[in-house]
Amino acid sequence: MMHGTAAKCALAVLSGLVYLFLFGPLIVTVMFAFSNSQFPTFPITDVSFRWFTALYNNAATLKALRVSLILGGAVAIAALLIGVPAALAVSRYEFRGKTVVRMLMLSPILIPEVVLAVGLLLLMKGLGQPRSTATLFIGHVILAAPFVVLVAQARLTGVLPVYEEAARSLGANRFHTFREITLPLMMPAIFAGGLLAFVISFDNITATMFWRPGGLETVPTLIYAMLRDSISPEINALGTLVVALTVGIPIIFGQIIRQLR
């Protein structure tokens, strides 16, 4: 019994250290974001929203945030329009080359992001298209769509085809069957896939550095530029804002998905 208790305690301590190692930098960033000092010190003695106010008054930050939000929303919609029908096709229908099609749809997940970024950039240059917002949008959709396919496929696995067959046997055509039966049952996966696509686009920096046109900044590239020039306390506030968005949005949508279920 004593050996079992000691093992549980050791496992709990080890797990705590691992979580501290993973989330410690985020905790420190959030803490320093509320420090009034130009040079963060610990412990924090003067709590202030000074750096959040500075961000609000920074036109470049607001523009980058607006670009990231609009781009992420557009990528989520496009990824859903591509990923959901693709998942339906490979889950509900049999056709020649189905395995190859499935592999091609999921290949962006397997290919290193840098390789994919360089490949798309070379393709666009070969077509005579310079780096542009369209290139950035297409690239983010390529990165996000396979995850939508995976989420939608997982949901369709739990949706028995007998519901759709019953609707068609009662006179409903394929469109009405999809609208009245399949789509409502897939709605949790659609919300989850769209949210995942948005977060993938919003947080991406590696491929974005290759695809974005000159002068266009997203939130991650702006943080990188601020770190490259100088370490400003505004970076902690901006990092805290990014953490709040990427954590808060999944929590909110998680509640919506639970209600839909």
ABEGO torsion letter per residue (X at the ends): XAAAAAAAAAAAAAAAAAAAAAAAAAAAAAAAAABABABBBOBBABBBAAAAAAAAABAAAAAAAAAAAAAAAAAAAAAAAAAAAAAAAAAABBBBGAAAAAAAAAAAAABBAAAAAAAAAAAAAAAGBBBBAAAAAAAAAAAAAAAAAAAAAAAAAABBAAAAAAAAAAGBBAAAAAAAAAAAAAAAAAAAAAAAAAAAAAABAAAAAAABBBGBBBAAAAAAAAAAABBBAAAAAAAAAAAAAAAAAAAAAAAAAAAAX
